[in-house]
């Protein structure tokens, strides 16, 4: 019983980590692009 529960929780943990990795991979480039656009526009205004 305990081993079964542990293995299922490990699988869920792996799925959560994978989901977090996918979210980070998708969001980080977008954030970097937004920051770069804001930074370049601020430099143009100065």
C-alpha contacts under 8 A as a table, 3 or more apart, distances in Angstrom:
res1	aa1	res2	aa2	distance
1	X	4	X	5.20
1	X	5	X	6.22
2	X	5	X	5.14
2	X	6	X	6.04
3	X	6	X	5.03
3	X	7	X	6.14
4	X	7	X	5.27
4	X	8	X	6.26
5	X	8	X	5.24
5	X	9	X	6.15
6	X	9	X	5.15
6	X	10	X	6.12
7	X	10	X	4.99
7	X	11	X	6.25
8	X	11	X	5.07
8	X	12	X	6.28
9	X	12	X	4.98
9	X	13	X	6.06
10	X	13	X	4.95
10	X	14	X	6.12
11	X	14	X	5.04
11	X	15	X	6.26
12	X	15	X	5.06
12	X	16	X	6.18
13	X	16	X	5.05
13	X	17	X	6.13
14	X	17	X	5.11
14	X	18	X	6.08
15	X	18	X	5.01
15	X	19	X	6.07
16	X	19	X	5.04
16	X	20	X	6.13
17	X	20	X	5.03
17	X	21	X	6.13
18	X	21	X	5.02
18	X	22	X	6.22
19	X	22	X	5.11
19	X	23	X	6.16
20	X	23	X	5.07
20	X	24	X	6.10
21	X	24	X	5.13
21	X	25	X	6.10
22	X	25	X	5.09
22	X	26	X	6.15
23	X	26	X	5.16
23	X	27	X	5.96
24	X	27	X	5.16
24	X	28	X	5.65
25	X	28	X	5.80
25	X	29	X	7.10
26	X	29	X	6.50
26	X	30	X	7.08
27	X	30	X	5.23
27	X	31	X	6.13
28	X	31	X	5.09
28	X	32	X	6.09
29	X	32	X	4.99
29	X	33	X	6.08
30	X	33	X	5.09
30	X	34	X	6.18
31	X	34	X	5.07
31	X	35	X	6.08
32	X	35	X	5.10
32	X	36	X	6.03
33	X	36	X	5.04
33	X	37	X	6.13
34	X	37	X	5.17
34	X	38	X	6.17
35	X	38	X	5.16
35	X	39	X	5.98
36	X	39	X	5.02
36	X	40	X	6.09
37	X	40	X	5.26
37	X	41	X	6.12
38	X	41	X	5.17
38	X	42	X	6.14
39	X	42	X	5.16
39	X	43	X	6.24
40	X	43	X	5.01
40	X	44	X	6.23
41	X	44	X	5.03
41	X	45	X	6.31
42	X	45	X	5.10
42	X	46	X	6.36
43	X	46	X	5.27
